[in-house]
Amino acid sequence: MSRRRGLVAGAVVLSFVLAGCSDVAASETTPSPSQASSSTPATTPTASPTVKPTVKPTVKPKPKVKQKPEYYALRVERQLNKLGYPVGDIDGDITARAKQALCAWRETHGLPVSRKGLSLNDAYSVLNATSRPAPTRSPGIYVNKTCQILYQIVGKSYKRIVWISTGGPGYETPNRTGAVWRKWAGAHESSLYDDAYMYDSLYFLKDRPGIALHGSRVNSLVKPYPDSHRCVRVVRPEIHQIFTDTPIGTKVQIYGEY
């Protein structure tokens, strides 16, 4: 009996010893919350990293395509015709007739005079215009042999800009300034050439009495280049209107070179 009690007492003591070891081991390895807070140094919380927005790539605009002059040809012809510069057929084809109109445009706008084709500068100039400029010359009739164009200036404006054909090779119309001294209405035959009919003639050089501004039997004789026998051929019915508007004494000036 005493032996049994001794065994029981030994077991109880052993259990206490084991439990005590367990507590010690636990206290050494796992700190209590108070211990952890006192022993662990305080740290500043890390700030969230700032994410810079991705810069949008700059999209370069596509370069504007520089149009060729031909792109504007039809619009230029329409505008020239609207402003009183005759171009012939309005079809986008810069023909010899359209070049005459462009030549006249350059002259009346103070640009270098030439019979060349359409340039971008010409196109911009024509398409931005809203009216014909006022002439810088006195009233009268002006024949530009370079352009093969006649200007009729009445008052302070260009009343008409029309096609003409001056004297061809060997029969050049002289560059002179004269005045209308004789008018012959209707049709009559030339005193110098057989079967050559002149219409509504305006004679302007007394010392060269055979030279006149006149209409021809058909407009096809009024070429876009010099082709007459010293006279100045003018398309009809414009010559009739010019004849009516032009009194004796009106200034007539021939200038330029083809």
Secondary structure, DSSP 8 states (H G I E B T S, - for coil): -HHHHHHHHHHHHHHHHHHHHHHHHHHHHS--HHHHHHHS----------------------------GGGGHHHHHHHHHHTT---SS-SS---HHHHHHHHHHHHHTT---------HHHHHHHHT--S----SS-SEEEEETTTTEEEEEETTEEEEEEEEE-B-TTS-----EEE--EEEEEEEE-SSSTT-EEEEEEE--TTSTT-EEEE-SSGGGS-SS--BSSSEEE-TTHHHHHHHH--TT-EEEEE---
